[in-house]
Amino acid sequence: MESIDTELAAQIRSDIILGMYVRRERLSEAQLSETHSVSRTPVRLALRMLEHEGLIRRSKGRGYYVNAPTVKDILQAVAVRGHLESLAARLMSQSPGRHNVMPDLEVAIDEIDRLINVGKMDDASLRMMQAQNAAFHKTILEGCGNDYVGFTCSRISHLPMLEVGAMMFDRQVLSTADGIARSLFRLKLGNSQHKVIFEAIQSGDPVRAEGVMREHSNTMVEYIKVFEKRDEELTIKDLIGYSGISVIPAKNGSAPYDEVT
């Protein structure tokens, strides 16, 4: 069971990301305490968490103000995550102990293939794919031999679409049989990249492992750009609405679901 301050931080985080507060709006401890029916102590602890995440800033003598992320911020953060995951793939391909965790990567790939072959794109199926996608990416981050790579990824994982292994999809596309077929094809392409990354790491080819992972990670950027073309004034709230992703990461650590990235 999560503490009151952690749950409160999650709720305020969601409100900030969904645009319930305007950028640079001042946050009142007293108002938050009254709104959420808690004492000021958990409010202060929650605000410190959010300050650490960069979602709010402290102004000397004036308390905290909102520093809500923009779509540009998300794109920049996704690019950073892509570089980190590419580095992790390169390092893992050079790690003498990589063969100990290769079976974990293979299980994730096989399970994604199985789910794709079932041909369902309902919430349950997408969440199972997401879990396996997250397992694939986390295995590489944790097995690369450099703890700072995973640690740095974790510093931005509170943002939408930035949880390790996060996936995206277009709910408008999934509303038709043809759209579902195209989405399944994209999932196959994504998992094909997983297989190439797997082979490169297994054979000890750092250049190929890094290059394919970079291309693979760029899928998220391209998807966001598709939504931007649909709406020139795209906001984080709009992006979440189009993709249907969750704002608050699941308690088990798995990310919201969508097409494989």
KETITOR-815730 format. One record per atom (N, C-alpha, C): x, y, z. Coordinates in steps of 0.02 Angstrom, whole numbers, plus 50000, padded with zeros to 5 digits. Example, Ala and Ser with C-alpha at 12.3 -4.5 7.8 and 13.67 -1.06 7.14 Angstrom:
<atoms>
506604971650390/506154977550390/506604983550390/506424988850354/506844994750357/506455000250394/
</atoms>
This chain:
<atoms>
500424994050000/500005000050000/500445006250000/500295010949955/500695016949949/500535021850006/501025025950023/500935030950076/500485036550050/500215040450097/499765045950079/500125050950034/500755052550051/501115057650012/501255055149941/501385048549933/501515045849866/500885046049824/500315044149854/499685044349818/499485051449801/499625056049847/499465063149835/499895065849779/500535064049779/500985066249726/500745063749658/500505057449656/500245054549594/499635058349569/499195060349614/498595064049594/498775071049569/499215074449604/499415081149583/499785080749516/500215075649510/500585074549447/500095073849388/499575069649400/499075068649348/498725075249331/498545079149381/498205085549370/498645090349330/499285090449345/499745094849310/499805092749237/499905086349225/499985083849157/499355084649115/498775083949147/498145084749111/497925091949103/498335096649126/498185103649116/497705106749165/497615103549223/497175106349274/497465112749304/498125113449298/498465119449320/498795122749260/498805129349257/499155132749203/499895133349221/500305133949170/501025134449181/501185140549224/501605139649273/501835144749321/501285146649372/500755142849375/500245144049427/500535142149495/500395146249545/500655145049612/500245139549646/500585135049681/500245129749718/500235131549792/499645131549820/499555133249890/499525126949933/499965126349982/499945120550028/499265120150062/499015125850084/498385126050120/497805123750075/497805126050013/497275124049967/497305116649950/497915114149938/497995107049923/497785102649982/497955104950041/497765101350102/497015100950109/496675106450094/495945106550099/495625102450044/495875103249982/495595099749925/495625092149932/496195089749958/496305082549962/496175079750032/495935083950077/495755081850145/496325078250181/496915081350179/497495078650214/497845084450251/498285082650297/498655087750333/499195090650288/499525095750311/500035098950269/500675094850263/500785090250309/501405086250306/501455082150243/500945077950226/500985074250163/500985078750102/500675084650107/500685089350051/501395091650038/501755093450092/502445095650084/502875090150054/502785083950078/503175078350052/503025077149978/502385077649961/502175076649891/502485081949846/502475088149869/502755093649829/503505092849820/503845090249870/504565089049863/504705083749810/504275078549808/504345073349756/504275076449686/503755080549678/503615083549613/504155088549594/504445091949643/504995096549629/505595092549603/505725086749633/506265082349613/506165080049541/505535079049521/505375076849453/505385082549403/505405088749428/505415094549383/504735097049362/504195094149390/503525096249372/503305102649407/503645104249461/503535110649495/504215113649513/504225120149524/504825123649543/504705127549607/505225128549646/505165132449707/505405139649694/504995144349713/505175151449706/505325154149775/505895157249783/506095159649849/505585164349878/505325162449936/504845166549971/504135166249945/504025162349890/503355162149860/503095154949852/503435150149880/503205143249876/503345140049809/502905135549788/502995131749726/502545134349670/502785133749609/502375135349551/502435129649500/501935129049457/501885123449410/502365124349352/502705118849335/503155118749278/502935112949232/502315113349208/502015107949169/502405106549105/502495100149087/502865098349026/502455099948964/502785101548910/502465102648846/502615096748800/502285096648742/502425091348694/503155091548672/503435097548666/504135098248649/504575095048703/504395095948766/504765092748821/504755085148814/504165082448798/504085075248791/504525072748734/504515076248677/504925074248620/505665074248638/505885079348674/506585079648695/506755073948742/506305072548789/506435067248837/506435060348803/505985059348755/505975053048718/506625052048679/506885057548651/507525057148615/508095055148662/508085057948723/508595056248772/508545048848791/507925046548803/507825039548820/508075034948764/507955037048702/508175033048644/508925032348643/509285037748657/510025037548658/510265033048715/509935033448772/510135029348829/510025021948815/509445020348785/509315013348770/509785010648716/509965015048669/510445013048617/511125011548648/511325015848695/511955014748730/511925008248770/511355006948802/511275000848841/511344994648797/511044994848737/511094989148691/511824988148670/512174993548657/512874993048638/513294989948694/513194992548755/513574990048812/513414982748827/512774980948821/512594974048836/512904969248786/512964971348723/513264966948673/514004965748687/514304970048728/515014969348746/515114966248814/514554964748848/514604962048916/514724954548915/515224952148951/515354944848954/514774940948984/514384944149027/513834940649060/513174941049024/513174943648963/512534944648927/512164938148914/512524932648906/512204926248890/511754923748947/511864926249007/511454924149064/510744926749060/510644932449025/509984935449022/509664935148952/510034932348903/509754931748836/509094927848836/509024922548877/508384918948878/507794923348897/507914928448941/507374932948960/507144937148901/507624939348860/507444943148800/507054938748751/507274932548745/506954928048698/506234926548719/506114925748784/505434924448809/504984930348792/505224936548803/504824942448788/504644942848714/505134941548671/505014941648599/504504936348579/504584930348604/504124924848586/503414926248610/503354929148669/502694930548696/502344936148656/502724941148635/502424946348593/502194943448527/502604939048498/502404935648436/501754931748446/501704928248502/501114924248515/500484928648520/500554934248554/499984938748563/499784941948496/500274943548454/500124946348388/499744941248346/499964934948349/499644929648310/498924928348332/498784929648396/498084928948419/497644934048384/497934939848368/497584944848328/497114949448365/497144949648430/496704953948469/497054960448487/496664965948488/496934972448507/496504975548562/496214971248605/495824973848661/496304975948717/496024979048768/496444981748822/496864976348855/496564970548868/496934965148901/497534962848860/497434962048795/497974959748750/498524965048746/498324971348741/498814976748735/499224977348799/498904976348856/499274976748919/499764970948926/499584965048901/500044959448903/500644960648856/500504963548798/501054965348752/501504970548785/501184975448818/501564980648852/502024977648905/501774972948943/502174969848996/502794966348967/502704962948911/503264959548880/503754964448847/503474969848818/503894974948789/504324978348843/504014979748900/504384982748956/504914977948981/504754971448983/505244966449006/505854966348960/505734966748895/506284966748846/506754972648858/506464978648863/506864984648869/507204985148938/506854983148990/507144983349057/507724978449064/507664972649031/508204967749034/508844970549004/508784974348950/509374977348919/509654982848962/509224987148990/509464992449034/509814989649096/509524984449124/509804981649185/510404977149172/510454974649111/511004970049095/511584973249058/511564979849049/512084983149010/512734984149049/512704983349115/513304984049155/513464991049179/513024995849161/513125002849183/512485005049218/512505005349284/511905006949324/511655013949310/512085018449288/511875025349278/511435026249216/511465021549170/511035021849111/510305020949133/510175015549170/509495014349195/509275019749244/509735022049286/509565027249335/509335033649300/509695035449247/509525041549211/508845040849177/508695034949150/508035033649121/507495034449173/507625032049234/507125032349287/506965039549307/507425044149296/507315051149315/506785054649272/506635051749213/506125054749170/505525050149160/505515044549197/504995039549186/504305041649211/504265047249249/503615049549274/503215053149221/503545054949165/503205058649112/502805053849067/502265056349036/501875052048991/502325049448935/502265043048920/502635039748866/503375038848880/503585040148942/504305039548958/504465033749005/503965029949026/504095024049065/504485019149020/504965015549048/505365010949008/504915005948973/504995005348907/504585000748869/503885003348853/503775009848864/503115012748851/502915011748778/502265011148766/502015009948699/501455014948683/501345016248619/500815020848598/500395017648543/499785019948538/499355018048482/498865023648470/498525023248413/498025028248394/497335025148401/496945027448449/496285024548461/495825025248399/495935030348360/495525031148300/495665025548250/496295023448246/496485018048201/496185011448224/496175010248290/495925003948317/495165003348315/494825008348288/494095008148286/493835004348225/494285002248179/494074998648119/494484992148112/494194987348075/494544980948063/495194982148024/495164986647975/495764988147936/496294991447980/496074995748026/496534999048072/496874994048118/496494989248142/496774984048185/497294979948148/497144978248085/497614974448044/498264978248034/498204984848020/498804988948011/499204989548075/498844989948132/499184990448196/499554984048213/499254978348197/499584971948208/500204971348165/500174973948104/500754973848060/501314978148089/501134983948117/501644988248148/501954984748209/501554981148246/501804977348303/502304972048280/502144968748223/502604963748196/503274966948177/503244972848146/503854976348128/504264978048190/503914980448242/504264982248304/504594976248335/504254970548336/504544964548366/505094961648321/505054962948256/505604960848211/506234964648229/506154970948248/506734974848271/507014972048336/506564969848380/506784966448441/507224960548425/507024956648374/507404950748355/508094952448329/508134957848290/508784959948263/509234962448320/508944966148367/509324968548425/509574962548465/509134957648475/509314951548511/509914948148478/509874947248412/510414943848375/511064947748379/511024954448375/511624958548378/511954958148446/511544958248499/511824957648567/512124950748577/511764945648555/512004938848564/512664937548528/512734940348468/513344939248429/513904944048447/513764948748491/514274953548512/514424958848460/513894961348427/513974966548376/513714973148403/514134977148436/513904983348468/513644988648420/513944989048361/513734994148313/513014992848289/512884986548272/512214984848249/511704985348305/511884983048364/511424983248422/511224990448436/511704994948436/511575002048451/511165005248396/511335003848333/510995006948277/510265004948271/510124998548278/509434996148272/509014998448331/509314998548391/508945001048449/508785008448441/509235012248411/509095019348401/508515020248352/508515016348298/507965016548250/507315014348283/507345009248323/506765006548358/506475011648406/506905015048444/506675019948493/506365026148460/506555027448398/506305033348363/505565032648343/505295026548349/504585025348332/504135029948372/504285030848436/503865035148479/503865042348454/504445044848434/504495051648408/504065052448346/504115047648300/503725047948239/502975047848252/502775043948302/502065043548319/501815050248345/502205053348389/501995059848416/501945065048360/502395064748312/502385069448256/501755068448214/501515062248209/500885060848174/500315064548208/500295064248274/499775067748312/499845075248305/500465077748300/500575084948292/500295087248224/500365083248173/500095085048107/499335085448109/499045081248151/498315081148159/498075087448195/498495089948240/498295095748281/498915100048293/498935105848259/499525110248263/499625113048333/499085113448373/499135115948441/499075110248491/499385104648475/499355098648516/499615099948587/499235097848637/499445098248706/499555091148733/499845090748793/499935084248824/499265080848834/498765084648855/498095081848865/497815079048801/497905082648745/497675080248679/498035073748661/498695073748672/499095067948654/498865061748692/498725062648756/498485057148797/497795054948773/497375059648753/496715057948728/496735054048663/497185056048617/497255052548554/497495045348564/497985044648608/498315038148615/497975033648666/497595036648712/497245032648761/497695030048816/498295032848823/498755030448874/498545032948943/498805029648994/498675031649063/499175036949084/498975041449128/499435046749151/499865044149207/499555040349253/499925037849311/500155030749298/500825029549300/501065022749288/500755017749335/500675011549311/500375006349352/500815005049413/500505002849468/500865001849530/501374996249526/501274991649479/501754986149472/502354988149430/502374994549410/502954997049374/502894996649299/502364993349274/502284992849202/501994999349175/502165000749114/501955007049084/501275006349050/500965012049032/500355011748992/500515008248926/500005005748892/500135001648833/500065005548769/500345002848716/500215004748648/500665001148600/500695003448538/501084999748489/501814999248509/502134993748492/502804992348516/503304997748496/503704999948544/504245004648532/504875001848560/
</atoms>
